[in-house]
Amino acid sequence: MNPEILIGLTQATGLIVLISTCVGVVIGLVVGMIPGMTISTGIIVLLPVTFVLPADISIALLLGLYVGGMTGGSFSAILLNIPGTPSASATAIDGYPMAARGEAGRALGIAITASFVGGMTSFLFLFFVAPLLANVALQFRTEDMFAVLFFGLTIICSFAAKSLVKGLLSGAIGLAIVTIGQDPVMGTQRFTFGQVNLMAGVHFLTAMIGLFAIPQLISNLTDVKGAASKVQTRLTSVVPRLPDLKAMRLPVSIGSLTGAFLGILPGAGGPIAAFISYDYTRRASKNPDDFGSGAVEGVAAPESANNAVTGGALIPMMTLGIPGDPVTAILIGALIIHGLAPGPLMFLERGDFAYGLIFSFFWANIFNFIIALAALRLLIKVLATPRALLMPTVAVLCVIGSFALRNNFFDIYVMLFFGLIGLGMRWLDMPVVPLLLALVLGSQLEDNLRVALTASQGDISIFFTSPISVGFLLLSLLSIVWSLRTAWLNKRVVGHSNKESPQ
C-alpha cells in the first residue's frame, strides 16, 4: 500500500481532527437547515477561525460543515417546504407531503440514510479517481492549464444562469476585478487609482463574504420570526423500516452515481444532480404517479444525489485546482491560506495531506449519519430560532472575518462594497457564481496565458498545437453553443405558448 495513504489515514483519525470533523458536521447541519443561510455563507463565517488552526484540523472542520450542510438542507425542506439549500429543492416535492400526513420522522430518516449512501459513494469516486486524474494532469503544460481553466469558467457561466449573457457578463466582471493590483509579470500597478491598499489586489475571500453574506442578511431583515411557528418538533421513529430500505435501493443507486458524476463536472452542482436523479427515478419507477404526493423514492433519489455531489466536486478541486461549486472555491482559498495550492502537484508534493483530506471526507460522512439520526429532535428546534438574534451575529462575524484576513480595516470597506455588488446582481437576476469563480481562477488563468505567450513569443497558435488544449477549448465552445441553443429553444417555447394563449 502507498505509505502516503497510511499517513493520510493516520492524520485524519487523530483525536483533535475527528473532534473538529464532528464540530463541523453539527455546524453544517444547523446552517443547512436554516432557510436563508447557505453552506457557502456558513463556511465563509467560520473561515476566519481556521486561520489560527493547523491545516489538517481546519480542512476537517470545513469538510464536516460541507457534508452536514447538504443533509441539513433537507430538514427544513421536509418540515417547512422551505429548502435550506438549493440542492434540497427537489427533496421538498415529496418530503413535505410525507410530513403533512404525519410521516415527518420517516421522511427525515429516509433523507439522512440516502445522504449517507450518496456521500460514501462519492468518497469511493474521490479515493480512486482523484489520484489517477492528478497523474494525468501532471502532464499538462501552461497552454493546457489555460484551456482547462478557461473551460472551467465557460461551463460555470453556461450553467449558472437562465441567461447566458448575464452569466458571461458576471464572469467578465470578476476577471476585471482580478486585474486590480500589480501586474504578475511586469510588476506595474494596474487600476489601483493611487490607493496603496489596492496594490495587493482584492482578496477573493473578502469579496466572497460580501457577495454571499450581505445579500442574505438584507433579504432576511423583513422576516424576523422566520418559520418558527410552523416547525413540527414531535416526530415518529426516524430509523427507516425494511420496506423503505428496499424501496430506496434503485433511487439511491441512481442518485449516488448521477451526483458523483455530475459533481466532477465544474458548474453542474447539487440542484442539477438532484432534479436529474429525481426525474430518472420517476421514469424508472413502477408507480410514477405517486411522485409529488409523498413517494419514498422521491425523497431518496435527490438526497443521495446532492450528497454525492460533494465528493465529486472535490475531485477537480484537488487535481486541477478548479472548484466544482462555490463551496469548493472557498475551500481552495482555505488551502491557499495554509500554503497548500490545490492541483496535480498536491498529490506529488503533499500526498499525505491529500489523502488526509480524502479520509477526513470519509469521517465527515460517518459522523454526519450518526449525529443527524441521534440528535435530530434537538437539531430541528434550531429552526425556531428568531432571525432577529441570528442575523446580527452573522453580521458581526462577517466584519471580523474580513478584517482578520489581512488585519486591514480597508478590507471591511471592500467587503461592504461587494455586498452592494451582490445586492445589485440579485436585483438584476445575475448569477454570482461566475463572478466568484472568475475571482478564484482569474489570476491562474492570466498567469498561464502570459507564460504560454511569452514562451511562444506571442504566437497564439501554441494553444492549438497541443491536443489537450484543443480538446478543452472545443469543450468550452461546445458549452457556450449548447447554452445558446438551449436559450433559443426556451425562447421559442415561450413565444409559441404566448401566441396560443387567449388575448
VMD Tcl script that draws the C-alpha trace (Angstrom):
set ca {
  {0.00 0.00 0.00}
  {1.13 3.53 -0.73}
  {2.72 4.85 2.51}
  {1.14 8.25 1.90}
  {-2.30 6.63 2.20}
  {-1.40 5.29 5.65}
  {-0.03 8.66 6.72}
  {-3.18 10.38 5.45}
  {-5.39 7.89 7.29}
  {-3.42 8.45 10.50}
  {-3.72 12.20 10.06}
  {-7.49 12.05 9.52}
  {-8.08 9.75 12.51}
  {-6.25 11.91 15.05}
  {-8.41 12.75 18.06}
  {-8.39 16.52 17.52}
  {-9.08 16.12 13.80}
  {-12.03 13.80 14.48}
  {-13.45 16.22 17.05}
  {-13.03 19.03 14.53}
  {-14.90 16.99 11.93}
  {-17.76 16.37 14.38}
  {-18.00 20.05 15.24}
  {-18.07 20.93 11.54}
  {-20.87 18.43 10.91}
  {-23.00 19.86 13.73}
  {-22.48 23.42 12.48}
  {-23.24 22.28 8.92}
  {-26.49 20.58 9.92}
  {-27.60 23.75 11.72}
  {-26.54 26.11 8.92}
  {-28.05 23.90 6.23}
  {-31.46 23.66 7.86}
  {-31.90 27.41 8.45}
  {-33.76 28.97 5.50}
  {-31.85 32.00 4.25}
  {-28.47 30.65 5.32}
  {-26.35 28.75 2.81}
  {-23.41 26.38 3.12}
  {-21.21 28.97 1.43}
  {-22.24 31.61 3.98}
  {-21.61 29.20 6.85}
  {-18.13 28.32 5.63}
  {-17.24 31.96 5.00}
  {-18.34 32.95 8.51}
  {-16.36 30.04 10.01}
  {-13.28 30.55 7.82}
  {-11.52 33.19 9.99}
  {-11.49 30.68 12.86}
  {-9.34 28.35 10.76}
  {-6.58 30.91 10.28}
  {-5.08 30.05 13.67}
  {-5.62 26.28 13.38}
  {-3.37 23.70 11.72}
  {-4.23 22.87 8.12}
  {-5.50 19.33 8.79}
  {-7.84 20.49 11.56}
  {-9.08 23.44 9.51}
  {-9.93 21.39 6.44}
  {-11.59 18.67 8.52}
  {-13.78 21.34 10.14}
  {-14.79 22.83 6.79}
  {-15.41 19.43 5.18}
  {-17.65 18.48 8.08}
  {-19.64 21.68 7.55}
  {-19.85 20.97 3.80}
  {-21.22 17.45 4.26}
  {-23.50 18.35 7.17}
  {-24.90 21.36 5.34}
  {-26.04 19.25 2.40}
  {-28.01 16.95 4.70}
  {-29.31 19.78 6.88}
  {-30.95 21.44 3.90}
  {-33.43 18.58 3.70}
  {-34.71 19.17 7.25}
  {-36.42 22.49 6.53}
  {-37.44 21.24 3.07}
  {-39.33 18.33 4.62}
  {-40.70 20.09 7.70}
  {-41.46 23.55 6.27}
  {-41.44 23.10 2.48}
  {-38.65 25.70 2.53}
  {-35.36 24.20 1.24}
  {-32.46 25.15 3.47}
  {-30.12 24.78 0.48}
  {-30.82 24.97 -3.29}
  {-29.94 21.27 -3.59}
  {-32.82 20.35 -1.25}
  {-35.44 21.87 -3.54}
  {-36.20 18.52 -5.17}
  {-36.46 16.84 -1.75}
  {-39.35 19.11 -0.77}
  {-41.50 17.81 -3.66}
  {-42.19 14.52 -1.87}
  {-40.71 15.18 1.56}
  {-43.19 17.85 2.60}
  {-46.28 15.83 1.57}
  {-44.97 12.98 3.75}
  {-44.59 15.40 6.68}
  {-48.05 16.86 6.04}
  {-49.64 13.43 6.51}
  {-47.78 12.84 9.77}
  {-44.70 10.99 8.45}
  {-42.08 13.68 9.05}
  {-39.82 11.33 11.05}
  {-39.99 8.68 8.35}
  {-39.15 11.21 5.61}
  {-36.22 12.62 7.59}
  {-34.85 9.13 8.28}
  {-35.01 8.27 4.59}
  {-33.28 11.54 3.68}
  {-30.46 11.01 6.21}
  {-29.87 7.41 5.09}
  {-29.89 8.31 1.40}
  {-27.49 11.18 2.08}
  {-25.09 8.79 3.80}
  {-25.09 6.32 0.90}
  {-24.59 9.15 -1.61}
  {-21.72 10.59 0.40}
  {-19.94 7.26 0.73}
  {-20.33 6.61 -2.99}
  {-18.70 9.93 -3.77}
  {-15.90 9.06 -1.30}
  {-15.10 5.98 -3.40}
  {-15.03 8.16 -6.52}
  {-12.74 10.62 -4.75}
  {-10.39 7.95 -3.41}
  {-9.92 6.06 -6.69}
  {-10.42 8.72 -9.38}
  {-8.59 11.74 -7.90}
  {-5.05 10.22 -7.79}
  {-5.40 8.89 -11.34}
  {-6.63 12.24 -12.63}
  {-3.80 14.01 -10.81}
  {-1.23 11.81 -12.58}
  {-2.75 12.73 -15.93}
  {-2.87 16.42 -15.01}
  {0.87 16.39 -14.23}
  {1.46 16.08 -17.97}
  {-0.33 19.39 -18.65}
  {1.72 22.33 -19.93}
  {0.91 26.01 -19.43}
  {-1.26 26.21 -22.55}
  {-3.14 23.10 -21.42}
  {-3.78 24.56 -17.97}
  {-5.04 27.77 -19.56}
  {-7.51 25.77 -21.64}
  {-8.64 23.80 -18.56}
  {-9.19 26.98 -16.54}
  {-10.98 28.63 -19.45}
  {-13.24 25.60 -19.74}
  {-13.98 25.80 -16.02}
  {-15.07 29.41 -16.41}
  {-17.20 28.89 -19.51}
  {-19.07 25.89 -18.19}
  {-19.79 27.75 -14.94}
  {-21.13 30.72 -16.86}
  {-23.17 28.46 -19.09}
  {-24.91 26.55 -16.32}
  {-25.11 29.30 -13.72}
  {-27.89 31.41 -15.16}
  {-31.05 31.35 -17.21}
  {-29.40 33.95 -19.42}
  {-26.01 33.11 -20.93}
  {-25.33 36.80 -21.48}
  {-25.78 37.56 -17.79}
  {-23.61 34.59 -16.85}
  {-20.78 35.68 -19.16}
  {-21.11 39.30 -18.02}
  {-20.81 38.20 -14.40}
  {-17.67 36.24 -15.21}
  {-16.23 39.22 -17.13}
  {-16.77 41.49 -14.13}
  {-14.88 39.00 -11.96}
  {-11.98 38.87 -14.41}
  {-11.84 42.67 -14.48}
  {-11.63 42.78 -10.68}
  {-8.74 40.28 -10.77}
  {-6.67 42.77 -12.80}
  {-6.61 45.21 -9.86}
  {-3.19 45.26 -8.22}
  {0.25 44.56 -9.57}
  {0.96 43.04 -12.97}
  {2.22 39.47 -12.34}
  {4.95 39.77 -15.00}
  {5.95 43.45 -15.17}
  {5.19 44.38 -11.54}
  {3.50 47.64 -12.54}
  {0.34 48.90 -10.83}
  {-2.99 48.34 -12.52}
  {-6.26 50.12 -11.65}
  {-5.17 50.98 -8.11}
  {-6.10 54.69 -8.55}
  {-3.31 55.69 -6.20}
  {-4.73 53.58 -3.35}
  {-1.92 51.74 -1.57}
  {-4.34 49.19 -0.12}
  {-5.20 48.01 -3.64}
  {-1.62 47.23 -4.67}
  {-2.02 43.68 -3.36}
  {-5.30 43.32 -5.24}
  {-8.72 42.41 -3.92}
  {-8.64 39.41 -1.60}
  {-11.17 36.97 -3.05}
  {-12.27 35.77 0.39}
  {-13.22 39.34 1.31}
  {-15.20 39.52 -1.91}
  {-16.89 36.19 -1.15}
  {-18.06 37.39 2.25}
  {-19.63 40.46 0.69}
  {-21.18 38.66 -2.27}
  {-22.80 35.86 -0.27}
  {-23.38 37.07 3.27}
  {-24.54 40.68 2.86}
  {-27.40 39.96 0.38}
  {-28.58 37.12 2.64}
  {-28.60 39.42 5.65}
  {-30.51 42.15 3.82}
  {-33.10 39.73 2.42}
  {-33.80 38.39 5.90}
  {-34.31 41.76 7.60}
  {-38.03 41.70 6.84}
  {-38.51 38.21 8.29}
  {-37.59 38.41 11.96}
  {-39.70 35.47 13.12}
  {-38.80 33.10 10.32}
  {-40.81 29.91 10.24}
  {-40.71 29.22 13.97}
  {-44.43 28.71 14.36}
  {-44.61 26.07 11.61}
  {-41.95 23.65 12.85}
  {-43.05 20.12 13.73}
  {-41.00 19.09 16.75}
  {-42.87 15.85 17.53}
  {-41.54 13.13 15.27}
  {-42.23 9.47 14.79}
  {-39.37 6.97 14.52}
  {-36.63 8.25 12.22}
  {-34.97 4.88 11.58}
  {-36.01 3.66 8.10}
  {-38.05 0.47 8.07}
  {-37.17 -2.58 5.97}
  {-39.81 -1.87 3.25}
  {-38.44 1.67 2.94}
  {-34.88 0.37 2.61}
  {-35.98 -1.95 -0.18}
  {-37.81 0.85 -1.94}
  {-34.72 3.06 -1.66}
  {-32.31 0.71 -3.45}
  {-32.94 1.86 -7.02}
  {-33.37 5.61 -6.38}
  {-30.30 5.73 -4.14}
  {-28.25 3.93 -6.80}
  {-29.41 6.35 -9.49}
  {-28.92 9.40 -7.28}
  {-25.48 8.39 -5.97}
  {-23.98 7.65 -9.38}
  {-25.61 10.67 -11.04}
  {-24.49 13.02 -8.26}
  {-20.91 11.72 -8.12}
  {-20.52 12.03 -11.90}
  {-22.11 15.47 -12.19}
  {-20.11 16.68 -9.19}
  {-16.91 16.12 -11.18}
  {-18.17 18.49 -13.89}
  {-17.48 22.10 -12.83}
  {-20.72 24.04 -12.76}
  {-23.20 21.17 -12.68}
  {-23.77 21.35 -8.92}
  {-26.20 19.84 -6.46}
  {-29.52 21.25 -7.75}
  {-28.97 19.90 -11.26}
  {-27.94 16.48 -9.94}
  {-30.91 16.37 -7.55}
  {-33.51 17.15 -10.20}
  {-31.94 14.89 -12.84}
  {-31.86 11.94 -10.43}
  {-35.44 12.71 -9.35}
  {-36.58 12.68 -12.97}
  {-34.68 9.47 -13.84}
  {-36.04 7.73 -10.75}
  {-39.61 8.71 -11.60}
  {-39.18 7.35 -15.13}
  {-37.76 4.06 -13.78}
  {-40.39 3.69 -11.05}
  {-43.28 1.23 -11.31}
  {-45.55 3.88 -9.76}
  {-44.56 7.22 -11.31}
  {-47.93 8.76 -10.43}
  {-47.05 8.56 -6.72}
  {-44.28 11.11 -7.16}
  {-45.22 14.53 -5.85}
  {-47.61 13.15 -3.25}
  {-45.10 11.70 -0.77}
  {-43.17 8.89 -2.50}
  {-40.21 7.34 -0.67}
  {-38.25 7.23 -3.92}
  {-38.86 10.95 -4.44}
  {-37.03 11.72 -1.18}
  {-34.23 9.17 -1.51}
  {-33.11 10.00 -5.06}
  {-32.39 13.74 -4.74}
  {-30.92 13.41 -1.24}
  {-28.43 10.76 -2.34}
  {-27.59 12.86 -5.39}
  {-26.86 16.16 -3.65}
  {-24.59 14.48 -1.07}
  {-22.82 12.52 -3.80}
  {-22.02 15.84 -5.47}
  {-19.80 16.83 -2.54}
  {-17.12 14.21 -3.14}
  {-17.38 14.64 -6.90}
  {-16.83 18.39 -6.62}
  {-13.67 17.80 -4.58}
  {-12.08 15.85 -7.46}
  {-11.48 18.77 -9.89}
  {-10.59 20.98 -6.91}
  {-7.83 18.65 -5.73}
  {-6.50 17.51 -9.09}
  {-6.86 20.56 -11.34}
  {-7.31 23.41 -8.90}
  {-10.75 24.10 -10.40}
  {-13.61 24.38 -7.91}
  {-16.65 22.31 -8.79}
  {-19.02 24.63 -6.91}
  {-18.93 27.76 -4.72}
  {-18.10 25.75 -1.59}
  {-15.02 24.15 -3.11}
  {-13.99 27.60 -4.34}
  {-13.90 28.72 -0.72}
  {-12.04 25.53 0.25}
  {-9.38 26.43 -2.32}
  {-8.99 29.74 -0.54}
  {-8.63 27.96 2.78}
  {-5.94 25.67 1.36}
  {-4.04 28.59 -0.17}
  {-4.08 30.44 3.15}
  {-2.35 27.41 4.71}
  {0.23 27.30 1.91}
  {-1.30 24.31 0.12}
  {-2.03 25.04 -3.52}
  {-4.61 22.56 -4.85}
  {-3.78 20.94 -8.16}
  {-1.88 17.95 -9.53}
  {1.23 18.84 -7.52}
  {-0.69 18.34 -4.28}
  {-0.59 14.56 -4.73}
  {3.06 14.72 -5.78}
  {4.43 17.08 -3.13}
  {1.91 16.64 -0.29}
  {0.34 13.27 -0.98}
  {-0.04 12.64 2.75}
  {-2.19 15.75 3.19}
  {-4.20 14.97 0.04}
  {-5.13 11.53 1.34}
  {-5.74 13.01 4.79}
  {-8.30 15.32 3.19}
  {-9.94 12.36 1.44}
  {-10.21 10.36 4.68}
  {-11.49 13.42 6.55}
  {-14.29 13.49 3.99}
  {-14.95 9.82 4.79}
  {-15.23 10.51 8.52}
  {-17.42 13.53 7.84}
  {-19.99 11.29 6.16}
  {-19.83 8.76 9.01}
  {-20.33 11.41 11.69}
  {-23.00 13.16 9.63}
  {-25.10 9.97 9.56}
  {-24.67 9.26 13.28}
  {-25.20 12.81 14.53}
  {-28.15 13.51 12.22}
  {-30.04 10.42 13.39}
  {-29.10 10.67 17.08}
  {-29.67 14.41 17.57}
  {-32.43 15.05 15.04}
  {-35.11 16.01 17.55}
  {-32.75 18.50 19.18}
  {-31.40 19.90 15.92}
  {-34.76 20.78 14.40}
  {-35.50 23.07 17.36}
  {-32.93 25.43 15.86}
  {-35.49 26.18 13.14}
  {-37.48 28.04 15.79}
  {-34.62 30.49 16.47}
  {-35.76 34.09 15.74}
  {-33.77 35.64 12.94}
  {-33.61 38.85 14.95}
  {-30.99 37.07 17.06}
  {-29.31 35.02 14.34}
  {-28.65 37.63 11.66}
  {-26.85 40.27 13.81}
  {-24.49 37.54 14.98}
  {-23.70 36.62 11.38}
  {-23.14 40.30 10.50}
  {-20.60 40.74 13.32}
  {-18.75 37.58 12.26}
  {-18.59 38.83 8.66}
  {-16.93 42.08 9.77}
  {-14.45 40.23 11.99}
  {-13.67 37.74 9.23}
  {-13.00 40.47 6.65}
  {-10.64 42.30 8.98}
  {-8.81 39.14 10.09}
  {-7.75 38.14 6.57}
  {-5.02 40.81 6.35}
  {-5.55 42.80 9.57}
  {-6.60 45.71 7.39}
  {-9.67 47.84 8.09}
  {-9.82 48.69 4.39}
  {-10.95 45.12 3.66}
  {-14.15 45.79 5.62}
  {-15.00 48.56 3.15}
  {-14.18 46.18 0.30}
  {-16.50 43.56 1.82}
  {-19.34 46.09 2.09}
  {-18.71 47.25 -1.49}
  {-19.00 43.69 -2.77}
  {-22.14 43.34 -0.67}
  {-23.63 46.18 -2.71}
  {-22.48 44.43 -5.90}
  {-24.18 41.23 -4.71}
  {-27.42 43.11 -4.00}
  {-27.31 44.75 -7.41}
  {-26.71 41.41 -9.14}
  {-29.60 39.85 -7.23}
  {-31.85 42.75 -8.27}
  {-30.78 42.30 -11.91}
  {-31.17 38.50 -11.64}
  {-27.49 38.00 -12.46}
  {-25.68 34.91 -11.13}
  {-22.96 35.45 -8.53}
  {-21.20 32.11 -9.11}
  {-19.43 33.09 -12.38}
  {-18.05 36.23 -10.70}
  {-16.90 34.16 -7.75}
  {-15.18 31.59 -9.94}
  {-13.55 34.31 -12.01}
  {-12.09 35.78 -8.82}
  {-10.72 32.36 -7.84}
  {-9.45 31.26 -11.24}
  {-8.66 34.61 -12.84}
  {-5.10 35.02 -11.58}
  {-4.17 31.45 -12.57}
  {-5.80 32.00 -15.96}
  {-3.76 35.15 -16.58}
  {-0.52 33.60 -15.32}
  {-0.79 30.59 -17.63}
  {-1.82 32.79 -20.55}
  {1.12 35.14 -20.08}
  {3.67 32.35 -19.61}
  {2.41 30.46 -22.67}
  {2.51 33.57 -24.86}
  {5.96 34.50 -23.56}
  {7.27 31.02 -24.40}
  {5.82 31.22 -27.92}
  {6.90 34.86 -28.40}
  {3.31 36.00 -28.76}
  {2.21 33.23 -31.16}
  {-1.37 32.23 -30.21}
  {-1.09 29.06 -32.28}
  {0.54 27.45 -29.23}
  {-2.99 26.91 -27.86}
  {-3.93 24.91 -30.96}
  {-0.90 22.63 -31.21}
  {-1.48 20.66 -28.03}
  {-4.24 18.00 -28.24}
  {-5.18 18.60 -24.58}
  {-5.52 22.34 -25.10}
  {-7.53 21.89 -28.29}
  {-9.80 19.37 -26.56}
  {-10.67 21.68 -23.68}
  {-11.11 24.68 -25.97}
  {-13.56 22.64 -28.04}
  {-15.42 21.65 -24.87}
  {-15.57 25.34 -23.95}
  {-17.03 26.17 -27.35}
  {-19.50 23.30 -27.06}
  {-20.58 24.52 -23.63}
  {-21.34 28.03 -24.93}
  {-23.06 26.79 -28.11}
  {-25.17 24.34 -26.12}
  {-26.27 27.10 -23.77}
  {-27.13 29.39 -26.69}
  {-29.15 26.60 -28.29}
  {-30.99 25.87 -25.03}
  {-31.80 29.55 -24.53}
  {-33.03 29.80 -28.13}
  {-35.26 26.74 -27.74}
  {-36.69 28.05 -24.46}
  {-37.42 31.38 -26.12}
  {-39.24 29.61 -28.95}
  {-41.32 27.59 -26.49}
  {-42.28 30.71 -24.54}
  {-43.11 32.59 -27.75}
  {-45.21 29.71 -29.04}
  {-47.15 29.46 -25.78}
  {-47.78 33.22 -25.79}
  {-49.23 33.02 -29.31}
  {-51.59 30.24 -28.31}
  {-52.78 31.97 -25.13}
  {-56.07 33.91 -25.49}
  {-55.84 37.66 -25.80}
}
mol new
graphics top color blue
foreach p $ca { graphics top sphere $p radius 0.5 }
foreach p [lrange $ca 0 end-1] q [lrange $ca 1 end] { graphics top cylinder $p $q radius 0.2 }
display resetview
